[in-house]
Amino acid sequence: MKGVRKEKSYWILLIFACLWAFATLYPFVIAVFSSLKDNDGILGDMLKVPTHPLWSNYIKALVGARIDRSIFNSLIVAVFSTMGILLFSSMIAFVLARTDFKFNKAIFALFLMGIVLPIYATLIPLAKMVTHIPFMKSNSFSTLILLYIAFNLPTSIFILTGYMKGISKELEEAAIIDGCSVPVLFFHILLPISVPAISTAGILAFLHCYNEMTFALVFLSDRAKYTISLGMLYFSGEKTVDMGPMFAGIVLATIPMVVIYMLFQEQIQAGMVAGAVKE
Protein backbone atom coordinates (compact mmCIF):
# COMPACT_ATOMS: atom_id res chain seq x y z
CA MET A 1 0.00 0.00 0.00
CA LYS A 2 2.84 2.36 0.88
CA GLY A 3 4.56 1.51 -2.40
CA VAL A 4 1.40 2.43 -4.35
CA ARG A 5 1.13 5.74 -2.50
CA LYS A 6 4.79 6.51 -3.19
CA GLU A 7 4.29 5.68 -6.87
CA LYS A 8 1.25 7.98 -7.09
CA SER A 9 3.14 10.76 -5.35
CA TYR A 10 6.03 10.29 -7.77
CA TRP A 11 3.80 10.63 -10.82
CA ILE A 12 1.97 13.63 -9.37
CA LEU A 13 5.28 15.39 -8.70
CA LEU A 14 6.57 14.42 -12.15
CA ILE A 15 3.47 15.83 -13.87
CA PHE A 16 3.69 19.02 -11.80
CA ALA A 17 7.40 19.35 -12.63
CA CYS A 18 6.69 18.92 -16.35
CA LEU A 19 3.93 21.54 -16.27
CA TRP A 20 6.16 23.92 -14.37
CA ALA A 21 9.02 23.37 -16.83
CA PHE A 22 6.66 24.00 -19.75
CA ALA A 23 5.34 27.20 -18.18
CA THR A 24 8.91 28.37 -17.52
CA LEU A 25 10.35 27.54 -20.95
CA TYR A 26 7.31 28.62 -22.97
CA PRO A 27 8.13 32.38 -23.02
CA PHE A 28 11.75 31.69 -23.97
CA VAL A 29 10.71 29.39 -26.82
CA ILE A 30 8.32 32.07 -28.09
CA ALA A 31 11.15 34.62 -27.91
CA VAL A 32 13.44 32.33 -29.94
CA PHE A 33 10.76 31.75 -32.59
CA SER A 34 9.95 35.47 -32.76
CA SER A 35 13.62 36.40 -33.09
CA LEU A 36 13.66 34.63 -36.46
CA LYS A 37 10.58 36.35 -37.91
CA ASP A 38 9.54 39.77 -39.14
CA ASN A 39 6.71 41.82 -37.66
CA ASP A 40 4.06 40.20 -39.88
CA GLY A 41 5.19 36.70 -38.89
CA ILE A 42 5.16 37.58 -35.19
CA LEU A 43 1.75 39.26 -35.24
CA GLY A 44 0.27 36.65 -37.57
CA ASP A 45 1.18 33.52 -35.61
CA MET A 46 3.69 33.86 -32.79
CA LEU A 47 3.58 30.13 -31.97
CA LYS A 48 4.42 28.96 -35.48
CA VAL A 49 7.91 27.59 -36.07
CA PRO A 50 9.66 29.95 -38.52
CA THR A 51 9.84 28.31 -41.96
CA HIS A 52 12.28 30.89 -43.33
CA PRO A 53 14.41 32.00 -40.36
CA LEU A 54 15.61 35.59 -40.51
CA TRP A 55 19.09 35.31 -39.01
CA SER A 56 19.60 38.90 -40.12
CA ASN A 57 17.63 39.91 -36.99
CA TYR A 58 20.62 38.89 -34.87
CA ILE A 59 22.94 40.88 -37.12
CA LYS A 60 20.72 43.94 -36.70
CA ALA A 61 20.73 43.45 -32.93
CA LEU A 62 24.52 43.13 -32.80
CA VAL A 63 25.54 45.69 -35.41
CA GLY A 64 22.70 48.21 -35.24
CA ALA A 65 21.81 48.26 -31.55
CA ARG A 66 25.21 46.98 -30.33
CA ILE A 67 23.48 44.60 -27.96
CA ASP A 68 26.79 42.91 -27.26
CA ARG A 69 28.18 46.14 -25.82
CA SER A 70 25.00 46.74 -23.81
CA ILE A 71 25.21 43.21 -22.38
CA PHE A 72 28.86 43.80 -21.43
CA ASN A 73 27.94 47.10 -19.74
CA SER A 74 25.13 45.42 -17.80
CA LEU A 75 27.46 42.64 -16.67
CA ILE A 76 30.04 45.16 -15.43
CA VAL A 77 27.44 47.11 -13.46
CA ALA A 78 25.71 43.98 -12.11
CA VAL A 79 28.93 42.19 -11.06
CA PHE A 80 30.47 45.13 -9.21
CA SER A 81 27.13 46.11 -7.67
CA THR A 82 26.54 42.56 -6.43
CA MET A 83 30.04 42.37 -4.96
CA GLY A 84 29.48 45.63 -3.07
CA ILE A 85 26.02 44.59 -1.91
CA LEU A 86 27.24 41.25 -0.55
CA LEU A 87 30.30 42.78 1.12
CA PHE A 88 28.44 45.54 2.97
CA SER A 89 25.28 43.55 3.73
CA SER A 90 27.24 40.61 5.16
CA MET A 91 29.23 42.89 7.48
CA ILE A 92 26.11 44.75 8.61
CA ALA A 93 24.23 41.48 9.09
CA PHE A 94 27.11 40.13 11.18
CA VAL A 95 26.90 43.10 13.55
CA LEU A 96 23.10 43.00 13.76
CA ALA A 97 22.86 39.22 14.19
CA ARG A 98 25.83 38.41 16.41
CA THR A 99 26.18 41.43 18.71
CA ASP A 100 23.83 42.95 21.26
CA PHE A 101 23.75 46.72 21.65
CA LYS A 102 21.15 49.31 22.55
CA PHE A 103 19.87 50.31 19.12
CA ASN A 104 20.23 46.92 17.43
CA LYS A 105 16.53 46.38 16.70
CA ALA A 106 15.97 50.02 15.77
CA ILE A 107 18.77 49.96 13.18
CA PHE A 108 17.51 46.66 11.78
CA ALA A 109 13.99 48.13 11.50
CA LEU A 110 15.44 51.17 9.75
CA PHE A 111 17.05 48.94 7.13
CA LEU A 112 13.79 47.01 6.70
CA MET A 113 12.02 50.28 5.89
CA GLY A 114 14.18 50.41 2.79
CA ILE A 115 12.42 47.32 1.44
CA VAL A 116 9.02 49.04 1.36
CA LEU A 117 10.39 52.41 0.24
CA PRO A 118 9.26 53.22 -3.34
CA ILE A 119 12.76 53.72 -4.72
CA TYR A 120 11.65 55.52 -7.88
CA ALA A 121 10.05 58.22 -5.75
CA THR A 122 13.60 59.27 -4.91
CA LEU A 123 14.60 59.99 -8.52
CA ILE A 124 14.31 63.79 -8.29
CA PRO A 125 16.35 64.08 -5.04
CA LEU A 126 18.92 61.67 -6.47
CA ALA A 127 19.19 63.62 -9.71
CA LYS A 128 19.92 66.80 -7.71
CA MET A 129 22.35 64.90 -5.49
CA VAL A 130 24.34 63.67 -8.47
CA THR A 131 24.87 67.24 -9.68
CA HIS A 132 26.20 68.43 -6.30
CA ILE A 133 28.31 65.54 -5.00
CA PRO A 134 31.80 65.47 -6.59
CA PHE A 135 32.27 61.69 -6.75
CA MET A 136 28.82 61.10 -8.23
CA LYS A 137 28.55 62.07 -11.89
CA SER A 138 26.02 61.44 -14.61
CA ASN A 139 27.04 59.04 -17.40
CA SER A 140 29.16 57.10 -14.93
CA PHE A 141 28.97 53.42 -14.07
CA SER A 142 30.24 54.23 -10.58
CA THR A 143 27.16 56.37 -9.86
CA LEU A 144 24.87 53.60 -11.05
CA ILE A 145 26.76 51.01 -8.98
CA LEU A 146 26.52 53.13 -5.81
CA LEU A 147 22.78 53.56 -6.30
CA TYR A 148 22.24 49.84 -6.89
CA ILE A 149 24.25 49.00 -3.78
CA ALA A 150 22.28 51.44 -1.64
CA PHE A 151 18.84 50.29 -2.78
CA ASN A 152 19.59 46.55 -2.70
CA LEU A 153 21.20 46.53 0.76
CA PRO A 154 17.93 46.23 2.76
CA THR A 155 16.83 42.96 1.10
CA SER A 156 20.29 41.40 1.41
CA ILE A 157 20.60 42.50 5.04
CA PHE A 158 17.20 40.99 5.80
CA ILE A 159 18.18 37.63 4.25
CA LEU A 160 21.66 37.43 5.80
CA THR A 161 20.68 38.67 9.26
CA GLY A 162 17.96 36.03 9.55
CA TYR A 163 20.36 33.30 8.46
CA MET A 164 23.23 34.38 10.72
CA LYS A 165 20.92 34.51 13.73
CA GLY A 166 20.28 30.80 13.22
CA ILE A 167 23.98 29.90 13.47
CA SER A 168 24.85 28.37 16.82
CA LYS A 169 26.37 30.76 19.36
CA GLU A 170 28.47 27.90 20.71
CA LEU A 171 30.52 27.86 17.50
CA GLU A 172 31.34 31.52 17.92
CA GLU A 173 32.16 31.17 21.61
CA ALA A 174 34.47 28.21 20.95
CA ALA A 175 36.32 30.20 18.27
CA ILE A 176 36.77 33.18 20.59
CA ILE A 177 38.07 30.93 23.38
CA ASP A 178 40.65 29.55 20.91
CA GLY A 179 41.89 33.11 20.33
CA CYS A 180 39.99 33.84 17.14
CA SER A 181 39.75 37.57 16.36
CA VAL A 182 36.56 39.21 15.06
CA PRO A 183 37.80 39.54 11.43
CA VAL A 184 38.89 35.88 11.39
CA LEU A 185 35.59 34.85 12.95
CA PHE A 186 33.68 36.75 10.28
CA PHE A 187 35.68 35.88 7.17
CA HIS A 188 36.79 32.33 7.97
CA ILE A 189 33.91 30.91 10.02
CA LEU A 190 30.60 32.73 9.61
CA LEU A 191 30.88 33.65 5.92
CA PRO A 192 31.61 30.06 4.74
CA ILE A 193 28.67 28.80 6.83
CA SER A 194 26.43 31.52 5.34
CA VAL A 195 27.18 30.64 1.69
CA PRO A 196 23.58 29.46 0.96
CA ALA A 197 22.10 32.75 2.19
CA ILE A 198 24.83 34.75 0.43
CA SER A 199 24.01 32.90 -2.80
CA THR A 200 20.33 33.75 -2.44
CA ALA A 201 21.04 37.43 -1.77
CA GLY A 202 23.55 37.52 -4.61
CA ILE A 203 21.10 36.01 -7.10
CA LEU A 204 18.39 38.54 -6.25
CA ALA A 205 20.81 41.47 -6.35
CA PHE A 206 22.42 40.43 -9.63
CA LEU A 207 19.09 39.93 -11.39
CA HIS A 208 17.83 43.33 -10.25
CA CYS A 209 21.01 45.16 -11.26
CA TYR A 210 21.25 43.36 -14.62
CA ASN A 211 17.64 44.10 -15.60
CA GLU A 212 17.12 47.53 -13.99
CA MET A 213 16.06 50.29 -16.38
CA THR A 214 14.77 53.45 -14.67
CA PHE A 215 17.98 54.53 -12.92
CA ALA A 216 19.97 53.69 -16.04
CA LEU A 217 17.58 55.76 -18.17
CA VAL A 218 17.90 58.78 -15.86
CA PHE A 219 21.65 58.72 -15.22
CA LEU A 220 23.03 57.38 -18.53
CA SER A 221 22.75 59.37 -21.75
CA ASP A 222 25.88 58.17 -23.55
CA ARG A 223 24.83 55.39 -25.95
CA ALA A 224 28.21 53.69 -25.54
CA LYS A 225 27.39 53.14 -21.85
CA TYR A 226 23.83 51.89 -22.32
CA THR A 227 22.88 48.80 -20.35
CA ILE A 228 20.81 46.00 -21.89
CA SER A 229 17.47 47.51 -20.85
CA LEU A 230 18.35 50.78 -22.61
CA GLY A 231 19.83 49.01 -25.62
CA MET A 232 16.40 47.51 -26.34
CA LEU A 233 14.99 51.01 -26.88
CA TYR A 234 16.92 51.18 -30.16
CA PHE A 235 14.22 49.10 -31.85
CA SER A 236 11.34 51.33 -30.75
CA GLY A 237 10.47 54.11 -33.18
CA GLU A 238 7.85 56.81 -32.95
CA LYS A 239 5.21 54.75 -34.73
CA THR A 240 6.59 51.22 -35.15
CA VAL A 241 8.61 48.64 -33.25
CA ASP A 242 11.04 46.33 -35.05
CA MET A 243 10.07 43.26 -33.05
CA GLY A 244 12.25 40.62 -34.74
CA PRO A 245 15.61 42.21 -33.83
CA MET A 246 14.18 43.15 -30.43
CA PHE A 247 13.42 39.50 -29.66
CA ALA A 248 16.88 38.62 -30.97
CA GLY A 249 18.33 41.06 -28.46
CA ILE A 250 16.23 39.48 -25.71
CA VAL A 251 17.57 36.02 -26.59
CA LEU A 252 21.15 37.30 -26.60
CA ALA A 253 20.59 39.04 -23.25
CA THR A 254 19.48 35.78 -21.63
CA ILE A 255 22.63 33.90 -22.66
CA PRO A 256 24.84 35.36 -19.87
CA MET A 257 22.19 34.43 -17.29
CA VAL A 258 22.06 30.85 -18.57
CA VAL A 259 25.87 30.61 -18.53
CA ILE A 260 26.03 31.99 -14.98
CA TYR A 261 23.40 29.51 -13.85
CA MET A 262 25.28 26.59 -15.41
CA LEU A 263 28.51 27.65 -13.70
CA PHE A 264 26.96 28.24 -10.26
CA GLN A 265 23.98 25.90 -10.31
CA GLU A 266 25.04 24.05 -7.15
CA GLN A 267 25.34 27.28 -5.14
CA ILE A 268 22.07 28.57 -6.59
CA GLN A 269 20.19 25.38 -5.71
CA ALA A 270 21.69 25.40 -2.21
CA GLY A 271 20.64 29.02 -1.80
CA MET A 272 17.06 28.31 -2.87
CA VAL A 273 16.66 25.81 -0.02
CA ALA A 274 18.70 27.80 2.50
CA GLY A 275 17.31 27.33 5.97
CA ALA A 276 15.07 24.44 4.94
CA VAL A 277 17.45 21.88 6.45
CA LYS A 278 19.26 22.41 9.72
CA GLU A 279 22.51 20.57 10.18
C-alpha positions, 0 to 999 in steps of 0.5 A: 500500500505504501509503495502504491502511494509513493508511486502515485506521489512520484507521478503527481510530482513528475506531472507538476514538474513537467507543467512547471518546466513547460510554463517556464520555458514557454516564453523563452521558446516564443522569444526564440521563434519570434527572433527569427521572424519579421513583424508580420510573422510575429503578429500573424502567428507567434507560436508557429515555427519559422519556416524561413528563419531571418538570421539577419535579426541577430545581425541587426541586434549586434551591429545596429543596436550593439546589444553585445556592448550593452550586455557587457555594460550590464554585466560590469554594473551587475557584477560590481554592484553585487560584490558591493552589496554582498560585502556591505550587507554581510558585514552589517548582518554580522553586527546585527545578528551576532552582537547585542547593543542598545539600538540593534533592533531600531537599526535593523527596523530602519534597514527594513524600511528600505524594502518598502520604500518606493525607490523611484520616488527618490529619482528627483532628489537623487538627480539633484544629489548627483549634480552636487556631489563630486564623486557622483557624476552622470554618465558614470557606471560608478554612480549607477553602482553606488545607487544599486548597492544602496537600494539593494542593501535592505533585502540582502541584510534581511536575508543574511541577518535572519540566516546568521541569527540561526547559526549556533552561538556555541561555534562563535564562543568556541572560536573566541576561546581559541583566540579567534579575532573578530575579522577571522571569525567573520571571514573564515567561520561565519561567511563560509557557513552563510554561503547558501544565504549569500548565494540567495542574496547575490542572485536577487541582487544580480538579477535586479542590477542586470535588468534595472532600467529606470535609474539607467535611463535617468543617469546614462545618456551616452549610448556607448554606456547603455545597459541592456534595458536601454539598448532595447529602446533602439528598436522602438520608433515613434510609430513602429517597433522592429520586433524581430531584432528586439526578440533577438536582443532578448535572446542574446541578453538571456545567454549570460544568465544561462551561462552563470546559472550553469557555472553556479547551479550548485550554489544557486540550488543550495541558496534556494533551499537555505534554511530548509534543512538544519545541520 
